[in-house]
Amino acid sequence: MSPGEAGSAPGERPAGDAAGLPARSRGVIGLLEENCTVCMLCARECPDWCIYIDSHKEPVPQPPGDPAGRGRPRVRNVLDRFAIDFSLCMYCGICIEACPYDALFWSPEFSYAETDIGDLTHERDRLREWMWTVPPPPAHDPGAPTPKEVITAEGVGPGSGGMSGARPQNGL
């Protein structure tokens, strides 16, 4: 019994179960459904084909005051099923890197053993449960220059300084 387990009741996980692991360890993949646009890039890039995604299209309501009948109606993909078969997964992380919308994350959880191999296919509700274990990203380097996006968002930059919105003429 390790020192962290001494005060734990049987069946309870000790606080900081993954405390002995290095930062950003690969354990299981967590899904943030709100960010998933059902683009299918993760499933297409997976070398093991262990990601299963089902979706359907729903029409997007027209904004009020928009004249009806102009152009084709807009639709969006709605996620019906997102599952990962961890009996096939080789934990390479290509799906996480391929996701342009940050819907997939590494969680340090690693104790999700099952007695039946069929139970290793985890659906979106179970993948969502691991999101609370995903550690926050490392802090930005304090010595790094301020990103252009932050400068633009704060309104400090071209258009707010001495140039008063004039475009440089590149020596012309």
C-alpha positions as CSV (number, residue, x, y, z in Angstrom):
1,M,0.0,0.0,0.0
2,S,1.4,3.4,-1.0
3,P,1.4,6.4,1.4
4,G,-1.4,8.1,-0.7
5,E,-3.7,5.1,-0.2
6,A,-3.5,4.9,3.5
7,G,-6.6,7.1,4.2
8,S,-8.7,5.7,1.3
9,A,-11.7,3.6,1.8
10,P,-11.9,0.3,-0.1
11,G,-13.1,0.8,-3.6
12,E,-12.3,4.5,-3.6
13,R,-9.5,5.9,-5.7
14,P,-6.9,7.9,-3.7
15,A,-6.7,11.6,-4.5
16,G,-4.3,12.2,-7.4
17,D,-4.5,8.7,-8.9
18,A,-2.4,9.8,-11.8
19,A,-0.1,11.9,-9.5
20,G,2.9,9.7,-10.2
21,L,2.7,10.1,-13.9
22,P,4.6,12.7,-16.0
23,A,2.7,15.8,-17.0
24,R,0.5,15.4,-20.1
25,S,0.8,11.6,-20.0
26,R,-1.3,9.6,-22.5
27,G,-4.0,7.6,-20.8
28,V,-7.3,7.7,-22.5
29,I,-8.9,10.0,-25.0
30,G,-11.6,12.5,-23.8
31,L,-14.2,14.1,-26.0
32,L,-15.5,17.6,-25.7
33,E,-18.8,17.2,-27.7
34,E,-19.5,20.9,-27.9
35,N,-16.4,21.4,-30.1
36,C,-17.0,18.5,-32.4
37,T,-18.3,19.5,-35.9
38,V,-18.5,16.0,-37.2
39,C,-15.8,16.8,-39.8
40,M,-14.6,13.1,-39.6
41,L,-10.9,14.1,-39.8
42,C,-10.1,12.1,-36.7
43,A,-11.7,9.0,-38.0
44,R,-10.1,9.3,-41.5
45,E,-6.6,9.9,-40.1
46,C,-6.7,7.1,-37.5
47,P,-4.4,4.3,-38.7
48,D,-6.3,1.7,-36.7
49,W,-9.8,2.8,-37.9
50,C,-11.0,2.5,-34.3
51,I,-13.1,5.7,-34.2
52,Y,-16.8,5.3,-35.1
53,I,-18.8,8.5,-35.9
54,D,-22.5,8.7,-37.0
55,S,-24.3,12.0,-37.8
56,H,-27.2,13.5,-39.5
57,K,-27.9,16.9,-41.1
58,E,-30.3,19.4,-39.6
59,P,-31.4,22.7,-41.3
60,V,-30.2,25.8,-39.7
61,P,-33.0,28.3,-38.9
62,Q,-33.0,31.4,-41.0
63,P,-32.3,34.6,-39.2
64,P,-35.3,36.9,-38.7
65,G,-35.7,39.5,-41.5
66,D,-33.8,37.3,-44.0
67,P,-35.9,36.9,-47.1
68,A,-37.1,33.3,-47.5
69,G,-36.2,31.4,-50.7
70,R,-33.0,33.2,-51.4
71,G,-30.2,30.7,-51.9
72,R,-30.2,27.2,-50.7
73,P,-31.1,26.4,-47.0
74,R,-28.1,26.0,-44.7
75,V,-27.6,22.7,-42.8
76,R,-25.3,21.6,-40.1
77,N,-24.0,18.2,-39.0
78,V,-25.3,16.9,-35.7
79,L,-23.3,14.2,-33.8
80,D,-25.3,11.0,-33.2
81,R,-22.6,8.6,-32.2
82,F,-18.9,9.1,-31.3
83,A,-17.1,5.9,-30.1
84,I,-13.5,4.8,-29.7
85,D,-12.6,1.1,-29.6
86,F,-9.7,1.0,-27.2
87,S,-9.1,-2.7,-28.0
88,L,-7.9,-1.5,-31.4
89,C,-6.4,1.9,-30.5
90,M,-2.6,2.1,-30.4
91,Y,-2.7,5.5,-28.5
92,C,-0.7,7.3,-31.2
93,G,-2.5,10.6,-30.8
94,I,-3.0,11.2,-34.5
95,C,-6.7,11.8,-34.0
96,I,-6.0,14.5,-31.4
97,E,-3.5,16.2,-33.6
98,A,-5.8,16.0,-36.6
99,C,-8.8,17.6,-34.9
100,P,-8.9,21.3,-36.0
101,Y,-11.6,22.1,-33.4
102,D,-10.0,20.8,-30.2
103,A,-12.7,18.3,-29.5
104,L,-10.3,15.5,-28.5
105,F,-7.8,15.6,-25.5
106,W,-5.4,13.2,-23.7
107,S,-6.5,12.4,-20.2
108,P,-4.0,10.8,-17.8
109,E,-6.7,8.2,-16.7
110,F,-5.4,4.7,-17.4
111,S,-7.5,2.5,-15.2
112,Y,-10.4,1.6,-17.4
113,A,-9.9,-2.2,-17.7
114,E,-12.8,-4.3,-18.7
115,T,-13.5,-8.1,-18.4
116,D,-15.1,-8.3,-21.9
117,I,-13.2,-7.0,-24.9
118,G,-16.5,-5.7,-26.3
119,D,-16.8,-3.2,-23.4
120,L,-13.6,-1.5,-24.5
121,T,-15.6,0.4,-27.2
122,H,-16.5,3.6,-25.3
123,E,-19.3,5.8,-26.5
124,R,-19.4,9.6,-26.3
125,D,-21.0,9.7,-22.8
126,R,-18.1,7.7,-21.3
127,L,-15.5,9.7,-23.4
128,R,-17.1,12.9,-22.0
129,E,-16.6,11.7,-18.4
130,W,-12.8,11.9,-18.8
131,M,-12.8,15.5,-19.8
132,W,-12.7,16.6,-16.1
133,T,-9.4,14.7,-15.7
134,V,-7.7,16.5,-18.6
135,P,-5.0,18.8,-17.2
136,P,-4.9,22.4,-18.2
137,P,-2.5,23.4,-20.9
138,P,0.9,24.7,-19.8
139,A,1.1,28.4,-19.1
140,H,2.4,30.6,-21.9
141,D,6.1,31.6,-21.7
142,P,6.2,35.0,-19.9
143,G,9.2,36.1,-22.1
144,A,7.4,35.3,-25.4
145,P,6.1,38.2,-27.5
146,T,2.4,38.9,-27.3
147,P,0.5,36.9,-30.0
148,K,-0.9,38.9,-32.9
149,E,-4.4,37.7,-32.0
150,V,-4.2,39.1,-28.5
151,I,-2.9,42.5,-29.8
152,T,-5.8,42.6,-32.3
153,A,-8.4,41.6,-29.7
154,E,-7.1,44.3,-27.3
155,G,-7.3,47.0,-30.0
156,V,-3.6,47.8,-29.8
157,G,-2.1,47.7,-33.2
158,P,-2.6,48.9,-36.7
159,G,-5.5,51.3,-36.9
160,S,-5.3,52.4,-33.2
161,G,-1.8,53.9,-33.1
162,G,-0.1,56.6,-35.0
163,M,-1.0,55.4,-38.5
164,S,-4.8,56.1,-37.9
165,G,-5.9,53.3,-40.2
166,A,-3.8,54.3,-43.2
167,R,-2.2,51.4,-45.1
168,P,1.5,51.4,-45.6
169,Q,2.4,52.1,-49.2
170,N,5.4,49.8,-49.4
171,G,7.7,52.5,-50.6
172,L,5.4,53.8,-53.3
